């Protein structure tokens, strides 16, 4: 074949260089036609759209073209011409076609018919080749880019916190252990407890549930930082909202009070959504239609309208106490919730969505939660009952961001950690930031996959991460 520099299909579809020789490479979506001419829909992953390859069967040979079926990979030289077909501006009249790899129609699982998301999870190594998951993973990339751009433009530093840790940030104890010990011959002390002197780190270590605590250390030196990396929860939850491995975005900012933290969260989420509309509109519009076929029983709103709803509304600031009162009034008027609502309850998604979707009809930032249902590091209010927590609540999702002003007072933090039975040997270094030059500071965490659920309209969190890790599932 003649050597011609490859053009990505995303760029080719915008080109007006008609009559020029071009080269495209990609995977065959479909092939149709007659004994005279074939039409191949080719996609290389750079865009949701295919380019049509027009093939003269007599010139290239019917037998040679036979292996070019759905899933095959080909290299095409040809002439770029204006397309006569609808929904496309350009096409390629092939002069040479090289077959890189074939896909036997009898065994290749991705055929033209529609496939369920459940089936596609079983072949997660191939599902990025589908239009739906190609769109999802391009949006995932763009959301990651938006996150880095947002914080970089505001003078934040990207700080890498450890994946292996000896501390449990959330205090829930649901952590994956990291060890090199022989599990069939565990060394134990006289009380029957496992000892770790012979382990790699010389102590019990786990995969992190959050980069927050280490992020706070950095904020106390660099001022404004953010972490963005994988986190792990050994929580046996088989729900559409839970993963054992997921990605978290966690800014921590010195000298921020809770009000500044709330504004940062609102600005951040709006920036990401505006980025999606500016850079991913084709994929979003495709998913708007595709998910209605994938999730037939779901309430499918218009995705673009969903995103504009966030941009067009200022987020309501509301205390937990006021929120509970609104929910109790709703119950008194006959509204039925699956879970009971009372002051001190940890709000369920149905409660959060009621406030957003039914009562205020705009995003809500709920603040000042009871300290008993929140983590030890949150700053205590003067009432002695509540802490300066903040959760950003979205339609369809419920909580999408959780954060707080952090407790900067050493004595209060120490006492609260004791009350919650957090071993001092695990957090002495964290307490040190309150001993040496303490300062007010705040931060929050965004579950990256929760954001992607909202932007893509997918109904299950397993469908917005390439290789989901859930109970009894660690394939690929």
PyMOL commands that set and color helices and strands:
alter all, ss='L'
color gray80, all
select helices_A, chain A and resi 9-12+57-60+62-65+117-122+127-129+131-153+212-222+258-279+281-294+303-312+320-332+349-360+371-373+410-419+424-435+448-456+461-463
alter helices_A, ss='H'
color red, helices_A
select strands_A, chain A and resi 21-33+37-43+51-56+73-82+90-101+157-158+164-165+177-178+205-207+224-232+245-254+316-319+364-370+386-394+398-406+441-447
alter strands_A, ss='S'
color yellow, strands_A
deselect
rebuild
show_as cartoon
